[in-house]
Amino acid sequence: MLVHWSWAVSTIVGQTTPPAGPPGGASNTAASFFPIAMMVALVAFMLLTARSQKKREKRERDELHARLSKNDRVLTSGGMMGTVMSVKENEIVLKVDETTNTKITFLKTSIQRILED
């Protein structure tokens, strides 16, 4: 920030009245508008980034649910692991215990990921 020389001298002498405006009479509106414009641009950027990330995550989740097939080993959002026995429109049946042949039905949306061998 530029300080007018007469204000600096008057401050040293003891007078504390700042100059009426910037030197040369230039307007200060552009300088006060810039931080507001930067904040608006930052908020818009954050909103657009969050929206595109949410779309990408939804697309990846839909692709995962479309790929589910019998004998895939999967992990549910609750932390349960199992082998897919059957896939229906909105639900899947998992075999969670080999020894007792225990099967549990889950919604497709509860599948978090397919485990690789």
C-alpha positions, 0 to 999 in steps of 0.5 A: 500500500502506498503511503502519501509522503505528507501523511508520513511526515505529519505522523512523525510530527504528531498529527494523525490525520490520514490523507483524504484519498490516494495520491493523484485522486485515483479511485480505490474501488478496483482494489476493494472489489478484487478480494470479493471477486476472488472469494466468489471465484473460489467458492464457485470452483469448490462447488464445481469440483465437488459436483464433478467428483460426486458424479465420478464416484456415482458412475464408478459405483454404478459400474461396480454394481453392473460388473457383479457376477456369480463367484466374485469375492466382495466386501460390503459396507458393513465389513462383511466379506463373502462370495456372490451366489446370485445377482438380482436387480436390486439385491445379491446373495452372498455366501459368508461361511463355507463350513456351514454354507451360510447365505445372506441377502444384501442390497446391491448398494451395500457392496463396497468393492470387489476383492481381487484374488 
